[in-house]
């Protein structure tokens, strides 16, 4: 926040020594934090809309706090009136232009270096270096930026901003998206209800595997479900005659059991719950995938509408992918092997055809 306040103060000073650099900075970007209400309406139903509104609410909360604790009590440092829009501008600039993980700081703004643009064709982030020590120019710390690909004279130097960000995150941070399918993702949030009669046992089991009361799973278009998602779902849904697996006797082995179907009732429940959640989420969008595809094919979209169409279509494709995966699983319920069948087989009480063997004296 200190860098944000510095940017604002220097921007409002006509005699700022940083004037040349500040004049280069845009008044806004295509980041969704700068979108109008009408533009944000195009994101109706999307996770990006909820994230954007949450970020703006957080930024405003931080601004009100800084206004009372720092800005107003220090008029000599901030003689010009500072508004929330000023603070949002600084936040957006830092979010889109700052380098991270340098000098132990979360964000570092480096003039000139922050002019380097992003290229989706570059598949490495190995470009930023810091050189400590006196060095040739007698600086305590120097920053070096190298292109990860060969660059010919006269060509633009480009880097990869972040390989792990989804299109929604790229839109929020930088104001652009990519056409790569793996940039489309949807975050499923699952939780163990506090009203669950086995809440304590389930929470202990989840924490033993590095999870918790709430778990987040990012599903990427064209990629399989996260490996811990089905076991966590089975744990959350455990109940009835399956609750014996929560007993301390099974505590050291339960995650192994949850890797495979527990019972038909348990597997059917998680399929139904996930599919209902997907259908509910899909109903919240104002357009269908087909309508988005027609808009994209038609072209002539504004940059921000193109981002909105791309993000919401990507989210819906992932939701459809999740729904189809659990629809297929529903159709296989009668063919799956469940805990009791596996247990009987391990004890030698089930024949090759799945029939129970009765031993006679």
Residue pairs with C-beta under 8 A, 6 or more apart in sequence:
1 62
1 66
3 90
3 94
3 98
3 107
3 109
4 87
4 90
4 91
4 94
5 66
5 70
5 71
5 78
5 90
7 22
7 90
7 93
7 94
7 109
8 78
8 82
8 86
8 87
8 89
8 90
9 77
9 78
9 80
10 16
10 18
10 19
10 22
11 22
11 25
11 86
11 90
12 80
12 82
12 86
13 19
13 80
16 22
18 111
21 111
21 112
24 115
25 93
25 97
26 93
27 89
28 34
28 89
28 92
29 92
29 93
29 96
29 174
29 175
30 171
30 174
30 175
30 176
30 303
30 304
30 307
31 92
31 95
31 96
31 171
31 172
31 173
31 174
31 175
32 40
32 43
32 48
32 49
32 52
32 171
32 172
32 175
32 307
33 52
33 55
33 56
33 59
33 88
33 91
33 92
33 95
33 172
34 88
34 92
34 175
35 52
35 304
39 304
39 305
39 308
40 49
40 52
40 53
41 286
42 286
42 304
42 305
42 308
42 309
42 312
43 49
43 52
43 308
43 311
43 312
44 284
44 285
44 286
45 281
45 283
45 284
45 285
45 286
45 312
46 168
46 285
46 311
46 312
46 315
47 168
47 186
47 187
47 315
48 168
48 171
48 172
48 311
48 312
48 315
51 168
51 172
52 172
55 172
56 88
59 87
59 88
59 91
60 84
60 88
62 87
63 84
63 87
63 88
66 87
67 82
71 78
71 82
93 109
94 107
94 109
95 172
95 173
96 173
96 174
96 175
97 109
97 114
98 107
98 108
98 109
98 114
99 107
99 108
99 109
99 110
99 113
99 114
99 128
100 106
100 107
100 108
102 108
102 128
102 130
102 143
103 130
103 141
110 143
113 143
113 145
116 145
116 157
116 158
116 159
117 156
117 158
117 159
118 158
118 159
118 160
118 161
118 174
118 176
119 158
119 159
119 160
120 160
120 178
120 179
120 180
122 148
122 149
122 158
122 159
122 160
123 160
123 163
124 148
124 160
124 163
125 148
125 159
125 160
125 161
125 162
125 163
126 148
127 145
127 146
127 147
127 148
127 159
127 160
128 143
128 144
128 145
129 143
129 144
129 145
129 146
130 141
130 142
130 143
130 144
131 141
131 142
131 143
131 144
132 140
132 141
134 140
135 142
145 159
147 157
147 158
147 159
148 159
148 160
149 158
151 157
161 170
161 173
161 174
162 169
162 170
165 173
165 183
166 183
166 184
166 185
166 218
166 220
167 177
167 178
167 183
167 184
167 185
167 310
167 311
167 314
168 185
168 311
168 314
168 315
170 176
170 177
170 178
170 183
171 177
171 307
171 311
175 303
175 307
176 307
177 183
177 306
177 307
177 310
177 311
177 314
179 310
181 221
181 222
182 220
182 221
182 222
182 223
183 314
184 220
184 221
184 314
184 315
184 317
184 318
185 218
185 219
185 220
185 221
185 314
185 318
186 218
186 219
186 281
186 315
186 318
186 319
186 322
187 216
187 217
187 218
187 219
188 216
188 217
188 218
188 219
188 229
188 274
188 277
188 322
189 214
189 215
189 216
189 217
190 214
190 215
190 216
190 217
190 229
190 232
190 233
190 236
191 213
191 214
191 215
191 236
192 199
192 202
192 203
192 206
192 213
192 214
192 235
192 236
193 199
193 236
194 213
196 202
196 239
197 239
198 238
198 239
198 243
198 246
201 246
202 235
202 236
202 238
202 246
203 212
203 213
204 251
205 235
205 246
205 251
205 254
205 255
206 212
206 213
206 215
206 232
206 235
208 251
208 255
209 228
209 231
209 255
211 228
211 232
215 228
215 232
217 225
217 226
217 228
217 229
217 232
218 226
219 225
219 226
219 229
219 318
219 321
219 322
220 318
221 314
221 317
221 318
221 321
222 321
225 322
225 325
230 258
230 259
230 270
231 255
231 258
231 259
232 258
233 270
233 273
233 274
234 258
234 261
234 262
234 266
234 267
234 270
235 254
235 258
236 270
237 266
237 269
237 270
237 273
238 245
238 246
238 262
238 266
240 265
241 263
241 265
242 262
242 263
242 265
242 266
242 339
244 250
245 254
245 257
245 262
245 339
246 254
250 257
257 339
260 337
260 339
260 342
261 267
261 336
261 337
261 338
261 339
262 338
262 339
263 338
263 339
263 340
264 333
264 334
264 336
264 338
267 329
267 333
267 336
267 338
268 330
268 333
270 326
271 326
271 327
271 329
271 330
271 333
272 330
274 322
274 323
274 326
275 323
275 326
275 327
275 330
278 319
278 320
278 322
278 323
278 326
279 323
281 319
282 316
282 319
282 320
282 323
285 312
285 315
285 316
287 295
287 312
288 316
289 313
289 316
289 317
289 320
292 309
292 312
292 313
292 316
293 313
295 301
295 305
295 309
296 306
296 309
296 310
296 313
301 309
341 350
341 354
344 350
344 356
348 357
349 356
349 357
350 356
350 357
351 357
